[in-house]
């Protein structure tokens, strides 16, 4: 098969990921067998074979491979009672750094900004269309202290993080190439934000807006000087729309639901670590404390090789990626992971918008998670490397 044909097959395969995530969400809600991790596991296997076949610096790869393999054998022997859960955990943890390495050396001209724009459109439609027909789920079905529409996706933070990656890349493409449909995408994104916007989503959108305003500051300044009177009314209308929109936004509704759930009536009620944990961190600090206590009381082998994912699930995972990684795979596993991740970061050559988006998601992973160990999110985070190489295509 020609190389061009193989590239197109990979393009179609990755273009189906929004639909795979959608079906995976339905399966999770219904308690069926999920195909998402299986499909992305196949991508991971292909990535490993491709790297060993084509990557010219094979010695570091062999070192990383034997480190991961050796650690995995010991880890799985300790946690053999929940073998499939622990295998799944290891795949999720090492998925991102291996995929970054893969897309660093993998060449595919179809993986460009236009491709990311199609992905954004698919996710927007899969999210919004069920709402139009009164279908889908709300996060309150799982967490009574929260209020967010999820469509048929299962984890709101994962979907929000996917949007945070795709929106700036897609809008960069639309501004330069497809201004005629820019407004359509803006309206769809606005409706999505009205329904889904999490705390991390809204804060990230502010960062993204500031980045774009700074990047296009000269063009914006020139345009305003010559068209100030024409844009004055639209700007006023936009500000009024934002003022009308904010009280009805998912962020405000989510905060209201949380405040009511925890019976917080005045600002002074917030001035305690417990309330900050409940409202701002969604109890993540409590989860962290509980897992840490179990870890400190565990055996020496558990400290070095981790508590295992199955045990952490019994306690409640922290939902801050680096802590979930550390406590599940221990000191040795975390060192192997950080070494692999460092080598992957060292190999990629991101800059500009791509580096900004990558750093933004790493920042999110330090507070709300569902980035580093979420194949749904980390697939697109790794894809930034390939898309950046095809900047002008």
C-alpha positions as a Markdown table, in Angstrom:
| # | Residue | x | y | z |
|---|---|---|---|---|
| 1 | Unk | 0.0 | 0.0 | 0.0 |
| 2 | Unk | 1.3 | 3.5 | -0.9 |
| 3 | Unk | 2.5 | 5.8 | 1.9 |
| 4 | Unk | -0.1 | 8.4 | 0.8 |
| 5 | Unk | -2.9 | 5.8 | 1.2 |
| 6 | Unk | -1.7 | 4.8 | 4.7 |
| 7 | Unk | -1.6 | 8.5 | 5.7 |
| 8 | Unk | -5.2 | 8.9 | 4.5 |
| 9 | Unk | -6.3 | 5.8 | 6.4 |
| 10 | Unk | -4.8 | 7.2 | 9.6 |
| 11 | Unk | -6.5 | 10.5 | 8.9 |
| 12 | Unk | -9.9 | 8.8 | 8.6 |
| 13 | Unk | -9.2 | 6.7 | 11.7 |
| 14 | Unk | -8.4 | 9.8 | 13.8 |
| 15 | Unk | -11.4 | 11.7 | 12.3 |
| 16 | Unk | -13.7 | 9.0 | 13.8 |
| 17 | Unk | -12.4 | 9.6 | 17.3 |
| 18 | Unk | -15.2 | 12.1 | 18.2 |
| 19 | Unk | -17.8 | 9.4 | 17.3 |
| 20 | Unk | -15.9 | 6.7 | 19.2 |
| 21 | Unk | -15.8 | 9.0 | 22.3 |
| 22 | Unk | -19.6 | 9.6 | 21.8 |
| 23 | Unk | -20.4 | 5.9 | 21.6 |
| 24 | Unk | -18.0 | 5.2 | 24.6 |
| 25 | Unk | -20.0 | 7.8 | 26.6 |
| 26 | Unk | -23.3 | 6.0 | 25.7 |
| 27 | Unk | -21.8 | 2.7 | 26.7 |
| 28 | Unk | -20.6 | 4.1 | 30.0 |
| 29 | Unk | -24.0 | 5.6 | 30.9 |
| 30 | Unk | -25.7 | 2.3 | 30.0 |
| 31 | Unk | -23.1 | 0.1 | 31.8 |
| 32 | Unk | -22.1 | -1.6 | 28.5 |
| 33 | Unk | -18.6 | -2.6 | 27.4 |
| 34 | Unk | -16.6 | 0.4 | 26.3 |
| 35 | Unk | -14.7 | 0.4 | 23.1 |
| 36 | Unk | -12.8 | 3.8 | 23.5 |
| 37 | Unk | -9.8 | 2.4 | 25.4 |
| 38 | Unk | -9.6 | -0.6 | 23.1 |
| 39 | Unk | -9.4 | 1.6 | 19.9 |
| 40 | Unk | -6.9 | 4.0 | 21.5 |
| 41 | Unk | -4.9 | 1.0 | 22.7 |
| 42 | Unk | -4.6 | -0.1 | 19.1 |
| 43 | Unk | -3.3 | 3.4 | 18.2 |
| 44 | Unk | -0.8 | 3.1 | 21.0 |
| 45 | Unk | 0.4 | -0.4 | 19.8 |
| 46 | Unk | 0.8 | 1.1 | 16.2 |
| 47 | Unk | 2.7 | 4.0 | 17.6 |
| 48 | Unk | 5.2 | 1.8 | 19.5 |
| 49 | Unk | 5.8 | -0.4 | 16.4 |
| 50 | Unk | 6.2 | 2.7 | 14.2 |
| 51 | Unk | 8.7 | 4.3 | 16.5 |
| 52 | Unk | 10.9 | 1.2 | 16.7 |
| 53 | Unk | 10.7 | 0.8 | 12.9 |
| 54 | Unk | 11.3 | 4.4 | 11.8 |
| 55 | Unk | 12.8 | 6.4 | 14.7 |
| 56 | Unk | 16.5 | 6.9 | 14.1 |
| 57 | Unk | 17.5 | 7.3 | 17.8 |
| 58 | Unk | 16.4 | 3.8 | 18.9 |
| 59 | Unk | 18.7 | 3.4 | 21.9 |
| 60 | Unk | 16.8 | 5.8 | 24.1 |
| 61 | Unk | 13.6 | 4.1 | 23.0 |
| 62 | Unk | 14.9 | 0.7 | 24.0 |
| 63 | Unk | 15.9 | 2.1 | 27.4 |
| 64 | Unk | 12.5 | 3.6 | 27.9 |
| 65 | Unk | 10.8 | 0.4 | 26.7 |
| 66 | Unk | 12.6 | -1.9 | 29.1 |
| 67 | Unk | 12.1 | 0.5 | 32.0 |
| 68 | Unk | 8.4 | 0.6 | 31.3 |
| 69 | Unk | 8.2 | -3.1 | 30.7 |
| 70 | Unk | 10.3 | -4.0 | 33.7 |
| 71 | Unk | 8.3 | -1.7 | 36.0 |
| 72 | Unk | 5.0 | -3.0 | 34.5 |
| 73 | Unk | 5.8 | -6.6 | 35.2 |
| 74 | Unk | 6.7 | -5.9 | 38.9 |
| 75 | Unk | 3.6 | -3.6 | 39.2 |
| 76 | Unk | 1.2 | -6.1 | 37.8 |
| 77 | Unk | 2.7 | -9.0 | 39.9 |
| 78 | Unk | 1.9 | -6.9 | 43.0 |
| 79 | Unk | -1.6 | -6.0 | 41.9 |
| 80 | Unk | -2.5 | -9.2 | 40.0 |
| 81 | Unk | -5.9 | -9.4 | 41.7 |
| 82 | Unk | -7.2 | -6.6 | 39.5 |
| 83 | Unk | -5.1 | -7.3 | 36.5 |
| 84 | Unk | -7.3 | -5.7 | 33.8 |
| 85 | Unk | -7.9 | -2.5 | 35.8 |
| 86 | Unk | -4.1 | -2.1 | 36.4 |
| 87 | Unk | -3.3 | -2.8 | 32.7 |
| 88 | Unk | -5.8 | -0.1 | 31.7 |
| 89 | Unk | -4.3 | 2.3 | 34.3 |
| 90 | Unk | -0.7 | 1.8 | 32.9 |
| 91 | Unk | -2.0 | 2.3 | 29.3 |
| 92 | Unk | -3.7 | 5.5 | 30.3 |
| 93 | Unk | -0.6 | 6.8 | 32.1 |
| 94 | Unk | 2.0 | 6.1 | 29.4 |
| 95 | Unk | -0.4 | 6.9 | 26.5 |
| 96 | Unk | 0.5 | 10.6 | 26.3 |
| 97 | Unk | 4.3 | 10.5 | 26.3 |
| 98 | Unk | 4.4 | 7.6 | 23.8 |
| 99 | Unk | 1.9 | 9.3 | 21.5 |
| 100 | Unk | 3.9 | 12.6 | 21.7 |
| 101 | Unk | 7.0 | 10.7 | 20.5 |
| 102 | Unk | 5.0 | 9.0 | 17.8 |
| 103 | Unk | 3.6 | 12.3 | 16.4 |
| 104 | Unk | 7.0 | 13.9 | 16.7 |
| 105 | Unk | 8.4 | 11.5 | 14.1 |
| 106 | Unk | 5.2 | 10.5 | 12.2 |
| 107 | Unk | 4.7 | 12.4 | 9.0 |
| 108 | Unk | 1.1 | 12.9 | 7.7 |
| 109 | Unk | 0.1 | 16.0 | 5.7 |
| 110 | Unk | -3.6 | 15.4 | 6.4 |
| 111 | Unk | -3.1 | 16.2 | 10.1 |
| 112 | Unk | -3.3 | 19.9 | 10.0 |
| 113 | Unk | -5.4 | 22.9 | 11.3 |
| 114 | Unk | -8.3 | 22.0 | 8.9 |
| 115 | Unk | -8.4 | 18.5 | 10.3 |
| 116 | Unk | -8.6 | 19.9 | 13.9 |
| 117 | Unk | -11.4 | 22.2 | 12.7 |
| 118 | Unk | -13.4 | 19.2 | 11.4 |
| 119 | Unk | -12.8 | 17.5 | 14.8 |
| 120 | Unk | -14.2 | 20.6 | 16.6 |
| 121 | Unk | -17.3 | 20.7 | 14.4 |
| 122 | Unk | -18.0 | 17.0 | 15.1 |
| 123 | Unk | -17.7 | 17.4 | 18.8 |
| 124 | Unk | -19.9 | 20.5 | 18.8 |
| 125 | Unk | -22.6 | 18.7 | 16.8 |
| 126 | Unk | -22.4 | 15.5 | 18.9 |
| 127 | Unk | -22.7 | 17.7 | 22.0 |
| 128 | Unk | -25.4 | 20.1 | 20.9 |
| 129 | Unk | -27.8 | 18.1 | 18.6 |
| 130 | Unk | -29.0 | 15.8 | 21.4 |
| 131 | Unk | -29.8 | 18.8 | 23.5 |
| 132 | Unk | -32.0 | 20.2 | 20.7 |
| 133 | Unk | -34.1 | 17.0 | 20.8 |
| 134 | Unk | -34.2 | 16.9 | 24.6 |
| 135 | Unk | -31.9 | 14.0 | 24.9 |
| 136 | Unk | -28.7 | 13.3 | 26.8 |
| 137 | Unk | -27.7 | 13.4 | 30.5 |
| 138 | Unk | -26.9 | 15.9 | 33.2 |
| 139 | Unk | -23.9 | 15.6 | 35.6 |
| 140 | Unk | -26.4 | 16.0 | 38.4 |
| 141 | Unk | -27.4 | 12.4 | 37.8 |
| 142 | Unk | -24.0 | 11.4 | 39.2 |
| 143 | Unk | -23.1 | 14.4 | 41.3 |
| 144 | Unk | -26.1 | 16.1 | 43.0 |
| 145 | Unk | -24.0 | 19.2 | 43.9 |
| 146 | Unk | -23.3 | 20.0 | 40.2 |
| 147 | Unk | -25.3 | 21.1 | 37.2 |
| 148 | Unk | -23.9 | 20.6 | 33.7 |
| 149 | Unk | -25.4 | 19.2 | 30.5 |
| 150 | Unk | -23.2 | 16.4 | 29.2 |
| 151 | Unk | -25.0 | 15.2 | 26.1 |
| 152 | Unk | -24.0 | 11.5 | 25.9 |
| 153 | Unk | -20.4 | 12.1 | 27.0 |
| 154 | Unk | -19.7 | 10.9 | 30.5 |
| 155 | Unk | -17.0 | 13.2 | 32.0 |
| 156 | Unk | -17.6 | 16.9 | 31.6 |
| 157 | Unk | -14.0 | 17.9 | 32.4 |
| 158 | Unk | -12.6 | 15.6 | 29.7 |
| 159 | Unk | -15.0 | 17.0 | 27.0 |
| 160 | Unk | -14.2 | 20.6 | 28.2 |
| 161 | Unk | -10.5 | 19.9 | 27.9 |
| 162 | Unk | -10.9 | 18.6 | 24.3 |
| 163 | Unk | -12.7 | 21.8 | 23.4 |
| 164 | Unk | -10.0 | 23.9 | 25.1 |
| 165 | Unk | -7.4 | 22.2 | 22.8 |
| 166 | Unk | -9.5 | 22.3 | 19.5 |
| 167 | Unk | -11.1 | 25.8 | 19.8 |
| 168 | Unk | -7.9 | 28.0 | 19.5 |
| 169 | Unk | -6.4 | 25.8 | 16.7 |
| 170 | Unk | -9.7 | 25.7 | 14.7 |
| 171 | Unk | -10.3 | 29.5 | 15.1 |
| 172 | Unk | -6.8 | 30.2 | 14.0 |
| 173 | Unk | -7.5 | 28.3 | 10.8 |
| 174 | Unk | -10.9 | 29.9 | 10.3 |
| 175 | Unk | -9.6 | 33.5 | 10.8 |
| 176 | Unk | -7.0 | 32.9 | 8.1 |
| 177 | Unk | -8.9 | 30.7 | 5.7 |
| 178 | Unk | -12.6 | 30.5 | 6.3 |
| 179 | Unk | -13.9 | 33.8 | 7.6 |
| 180 | Unk | -17.3 | 33.1 | 6.0 |
| 181 | Unk | -18.1 | 30.3 | 8.5 |
| 182 | Unk | -16.3 | 31.9 | 11.5 |
| 183 | Unk | -19.5 | 33.3 | 12.8 |
| 184 | Unk | -21.2 | 29.9 | 12.6 |
| 185 | Unk | -18.5 | 28.3 | 14.7 |
| 186 | Unk | -18.6 | 31.2 | 17.1 |
| 187 | Unk | -22.3 | 30.7 | 17.7 |
| 188 | Unk | -21.9 | 26.9 | 18.2 |
| 189 | Unk | -19.1 | 27.5 | 20.7 |
| 190 | Unk | -21.2 | 30.1 | 22.5 |
| 191 | Unk | -24.1 | 27.7 | 22.9 |
| 192 | Unk | -21.6 | 25.0 | 24.1 |
| 193 | Unk | -20.2 | 27.3 | 26.7 |
| 194 | Unk | -23.7 | 28.2 | 27.9 |
| 195 | Unk | -24.4 | 24.5 | 28.6 |
| 196 | Unk | -21.0 | 23.0 | 29.4 |
| 197 | Unk | -18.7 | 25.7 | 30.7 |
| 198 | Unk | -16.8 | 24.4 | 33.7 |
| 199 | Unk | -14.5 | 26.6 | 35.9 |
| 200 | Unk | -11.5 | 25.4 | 34.0 |
| 201 | Unk | -13.3 | 26.0 | 30.7 |
| 202 | Unk | -14.2 | 29.6 | 31.4 |
| 203 | Unk | -10.8 | 30.5 | 32.8 |
| 204 | Unk | -9.1 | 28.9 | 29.8 |
| 205 | Unk | -11.3 | 30.8 | 27.4 |
| 206 | Unk | -10.2 | 34.0 | 29.1 |
| 207 | Unk | -6.5 | 33.0 | 28.5 |
| 208 | Unk | -7.3 | 32.0 | 24.9 |
| 209 | Unk | -9.1 | 35.3 | 24.2 |
| 210 | Unk | -6.2 | 37.3 | 25.7 |
| 211 | Unk | -3.7 | 35.3 | 23.6 |
| 212 | Unk | -5.7 | 36.1 | 20.4 |
| 213 | Unk | -6.1 | 39.8 | 21.2 |
| 214 | Unk | -2.4 | 40.1 | 21.8 |
| 215 | Unk | -1.4 | 38.1 | 18.7 |
| 216 | Unk | -3.7 | 40.1 | 16.4 |
| 217 | Unk | -3.3 | 43.4 | 18.4 |
| 218 | Unk | -1.8 | 45.4 | 15.4 |
| 219 | Unk | -4.5 | 44.3 | 13.0 |
| 220 | Unk | -7.2 | 44.9 | 15.6 |
| 221 | Unk | -5.8 | 48.4 | 16.3 |
| 222 | Unk | -5.6 | 49.3 | 12.6 |
| 223 | Unk | -9.2 | 48.0 | 12.1 |
| 224 | Unk | -10.6 | 50.0 | 15.1 |
| 225 | Unk | -8.9 | 53.2 | 14.0 |
| 226 | Unk | -10.6 | 53.1 | 10.6 |
| 227 | Unk | -13.9 | 51.4 | 11.5 |
| 228 | Unk | -14.6 | 52.6 | 15.1 |
| 229 | Unk | -18.1 | 54.0 | 14.5 |
| 230 | Unk | -19.1 | 50.8 | 12.6 |
| 231 | Unk | -18.0 | 48.5 | 15.3 |
| 232 | Unk | -19.2 | 50.6 | 18.3 |
| 233 | Unk | -22.8 | 49.3 | 18.2 |
| 234 | Unk | -21.8 | 45.6 | 17.7 |
| 235 | Unk | -19.3 | 45.9 | 20.7 |
| 236 | Unk | -22.1 | 47.4 | 22.9 |
| 237 | Unk | -24.5 | 44.7 | 21.8 |
| 238 | Unk | -21.9 | 42.1 | 22.5 |
| 239 | Unk | -21.2 | 43.5 | 26.0 |
| 240 | Unk | -24.9 | 43.6 | 26.8 |
| 241 | Unk | -25.3 | 40.0 | 25.5 |
| 242 | Unk | -22.5 | 38.9 | 27.8 |
| 243 | Unk | -24.1 | 40.7 | 30.7 |
| 244 | Unk | -27.4 | 38.9 | 29.9 |
| 245 | Unk | -25.7 | 35.6 | 29.3 |
| 246 | Unk | -23.5 | 35.3 | 32.4 |
| 247 | Unk | -26.2 | 34.9 | 35.0 |
| 248 | Unk | -27.7 | 32.1 | 32.8 |
| 249 | Unk | -24.4 | 30.4 | 32.0 |
| 250 | Unk | -23.6 | 26.9 | 33.1 |
| 251 | Unk | -20.7 | 28.3 | 35.3 |
| 252 | Unk | -23.1 | 30.4 | 37.4 |
| 253 | Unk | -25.8 | 27.7 | 37.5 |
| 254 | Unk | -23.1 | 25.2 | 38.6 |
| 255 | Unk | -21.9 | 27.5 | 41.3 |
| 256 | Unk | -25.4 | 28.2 | 42.5 |
| 257 | Unk | -26.2 | 24.5 | 42.7 |
| 258 | Unk | -23.0 | 23.9 | 44.7 |
| 259 | Unk | -23.6 | 26.8 | 47.1 |
| 260 | Unk | -27.1 | 25.5 | 47.7 |
| 261 | Unk | -26.0 | 21.9 | 48.2 |
| 262 | Unk | -23.4 | 23.0 | 50.8 |
| 263 | Unk | -25.8 | 25.6 | 52.4 |
| 264 | Unk | -23.4 | 28.5 | 51.8 |
| 265 | Unk | -25.5 | 31.7 | 52.1 |
| 266 | Unk | -22.9 | 34.5 | 52.8 |
| 267 | Unk | -19.4 | 35.3 | 51.6 |
| 268 | Unk | -18.0 | 34.7 | 55.1 |
| 269 | Unk | -19.2 | 31.1 | 54.9 |
| 270 | Unk | -16.5 | 30.6 | 52.2 |
| 271 | Unk | -13.7 | 31.6 | 54.5 |
| 272 | Unk | -12.6 | 28.1 | 55.5 |
| 273 | Unk | -10.4 | 25.4 | 53.9 |
| 274 | Unk | -13.4 | 23.0 | 53.9 |
| 275 | Unk | -15.6 | 25.4 | 51.9 |
| 276 | Unk | -12.8 | 26.3 | 49.5 |
| 277 | Unk | -12.2 | 22.6 | 49.0 |
| 278 | Unk | -15.9 | 21.9 | 48.4 |
| 279 | Unk | -16.7 | 24.9 | 46.0 |
| 280 | Unk | -13.4 | 25.6 | 44.3 |
| 281 | Unk | -11.7 | 22.2 | 44.2 |
| 282 | Unk | -14.9 | 20.0 | 44.2 |
| 283 | Unk | -13.6 | 18.1 | 47.2 |
| 284 | Unk | -10.3 | 17.2 | 45.5 |
| 285 | Unk | -8.2 | 18.3 | 48.6 |
| 286 | Unk | -10.3 | 15.9 | 50.7 |
| 287 | Unk | -9.7 | 13.1 | 48.2 |
| 288 | Unk | -6.0 | 13.9 | 48.2 |
| 289 | Unk | -5.8 | 13.7 | 52.0 |
| 290 | Unk | -7.7 | 10.4 | 52.1 |
| 291 | Unk | -5.5 | 8.8 | 49.5 |
| 292 | Unk | -2.3 | 10.2 | 51.1 |
| 293 | Unk | -3.3 | 8.7 | 54.5 |
| 294 | Unk | -3.7 | 5.2 | 53.0 |
| 295 | Unk | -0.4 | 5.6 | 51.1 |
| 296 | Unk | 1.5 | 6.6 | 54.2 |
| 297 | Unk | 0.0 | 3.5 | 56.1 |
| 298 | Unk | 0.8 | 1.1 | 53.2 |
| 299 | Unk | 3.7 | -1.3 | 52.9 |
| 300 | Unk | 7.1 | -0.4 | 51.6 |
| 301 | Unk | 6.4 | -2.2 | 48.3 |
| 302 | Unk | 3.2 | -0.1 | 47.9 |
| 303 | Unk | 5.2 | 3.1 | 48.5 |
| 304 | Unk | 7.7 | 2.1 | 45.8 |
| 305 | Unk | 5.3 | 0.5 | 43.3 |
| 306 | Unk | 2.1 | 2.3 | 44.1 |
| 307 | Unk | -1.3 | 1.4 | 45.7 |
| 308 | Unk | -2.7 | 0.3 | 42.4 |
| 309 | Unk | -5.7 | 1.8 | 40.6 |
| 310 | Unk | -8.2 | -0.6 | 42.0 |
| 311 | Unk | -7.4 | 0.4 | 45.6 |
| 312 | Unk | -7.5 | 4.1 | 44.8 |
| 313 | Unk | -10.9 | 3.6 | 43.2 |
| 314 | Unk | -12.2 | 2.1 | 46.5 |
| 315 | Unk | -11.0 | 5.3 | 48.3 |
| 316 | Unk | -11.9 | 7.8 | 45.6 |
| 317 | Unk | -9.3 | 9.1 | 43.1 |
| 318 | Unk | -7.9 | 12.6 | 43.6 |
| 319 | Unk | -8.8 | 13.8 | 40.0 |
| 320 | Unk | -5.6 | 15.8 | 39.9 |
| 321 | Unk | -3.5 | 13.9 | 37.4 |
| 322 | Unk | 0.0 | 14.0 | 38.9 |
| 323 | Unk | -1.3 | 12.8 | 42.3 |
| 324 | Unk | -3.4 | 10.0 | 40.7 |
| 325 | Unk | -0.3 | 8.9 | 38.8 |
| 326 | Unk | 2.0 | 9.0 | 41.8 |
| 327 | Unk | -0.3 | 7.2 | 44.3 |
| 328 | Unk | -1.3 | 4.5 | 41.8 |
| 329 | Unk | 2.2 | 3.6 | 40.5 |
| 330 | Unk | 4.4 | 4.8 | 43.4 |
| 331 | Unk | 7.9 | 6.3 | 43.5 |
| 332 | Unk | 9.5 | 4.0 | 41.0 |
| 333 | Unk | 6.7 | 4.2 | 38.5 |
| 334 | Unk | 6.5 | 8.0 | 38.7 |
| 335 | Unk | 10.3 | 8.2 | 38.1 |
| 336 | Unk | 9.9 | 6.0 | 35.0 |
| 337 | Unk | 6.9 | 8.1 | 33.9 |
| 338 | Unk | 8.7 | 11.4 | 34.4 |
| 339 | Unk | 11.7 | 10.1 | 32.5 |
| 340 | Unk | 9.5 | 9.0 | 29.6 |
| 341 | Unk | 7.5 | 12.3 | 29.6 |
| 342 | Unk | 10.7 | 14.4 | 29.8 |
| 343 | Unk | 12.2 | 12.6 | 26.8 |
| 344 | Unk | 8.9 | 13.1 | 24.8 |
| 345 | Unk | 8.8 | 16.9 | 25.7 |
| 346 | Unk | 12.5 | 17.2 | 24.8 |
| 347 | Unk | 11.8 | 15.6 | 21.4 |
| 348 | Unk | 8.9 | 17.8 | 20.3 |
| 349 | Unk | 9.3 | 21.3 | 18.8 |
| 350 | Unk | 6.2 | 23.2 | 19.7 |
| 351 | Unk | 6.0 | 27.0 | 19.5 |
| 352 | Unk | 3.5 | 29.8 | 19.2 |
| 353 | Unk | -0.1 | 28.9 | 19.6 |
| 354 | Unk | 0.6 | 25.1 | 19.9 |
| 355 | Unk | 3.0 | 25.6 | 22.8 |
| 356 | Unk | 0.5 | 28.0 | 24.5 |
| 357 | Unk | -2.3 | 25.4 | 24.2 |
| 358 | Unk | 0.0 | 22.6 | 25.4 |
| 359 | Unk | 1.1 | 24.6 | 28.5 |
| 360 | Unk | -2.5 | 25.6 | 29.2 |
| 361 | Unk | -3.6 | 22.0 | 29.4 |
| 362 | Unk | -0.6 | 21.0 | 31.6 |
| 363 | Unk | -1.6 | 23.8 | 33.9 |
| 364 | Unk | -5.2 | 22.5 | 34.0 |
| 365 | Unk | -3.9 | 19.0 | 34.9 |
| 366 | Unk | -2.4 | 20.5 | 38.0 |
| 367 | Unk | -5.8 | 21.6 | 39.3 |
| 368 | Unk | -8.6 | 19.6 | 37.8 |
| 369 | Unk | -7.1 | 16.6 | 36.0 |
| 370 | Unk | -8.5 | 14.6 | 33.1 |
| 371 | Unk | -5.6 | 15.6 | 30.9 |
| 372 | Unk | -2.4 | 13.5 | 31.3 |
| 373 | Unk | -4.3 | 10.2 | 32.0 |
| 374 | Unk | -7.3 | 10.7 | 29.8 |
| 375 | Unk | -6.8 | 9.2 | 26.3 |
| 376 | Unk | -9.8 | 11.2 | 25.1 |
| 377 | Unk | -7.9 | 14.4 | 25.9 |
| 378 | Unk | -4.2 | 13.4 | 25.5 |
| 379 | Unk | -4.8 | 12.2 | 21.9 |
| 380 | Unk | -5.4 | 15.7 | 20.8 |
| 381 | Unk | -2.7 | 17.1 | 23.1 |
| 382 | Unk | -0.2 | 14.8 | 21.3 |
| 383 | Unk | -1.7 | 15.7 | 17.9 |
| 384 | Unk | -0.6 | 19.3 | 18.5 |
| 385 | Unk | 3.0 | 18.1 | 17.6 |
| 386 | Unk | 1.9 | 16.7 | 14.2 |
| 387 | Unk | -0.4 | 19.7 | 13.4 |
| 388 | Unk | 2.4 | 22.2 | 14.2 |
| 389 | Unk | 4.6 | 20.5 | 11.6 |
| 390 | Unk | 1.9 | 21.0 | 9.0 |
| 391 | Unk | 1.3 | 24.7 | 10.0 |
| 392 | Unk | 1.0 | 25.9 | 6.4 |
| 393 | Unk | -0.9 | 23.0 | 4.9 |
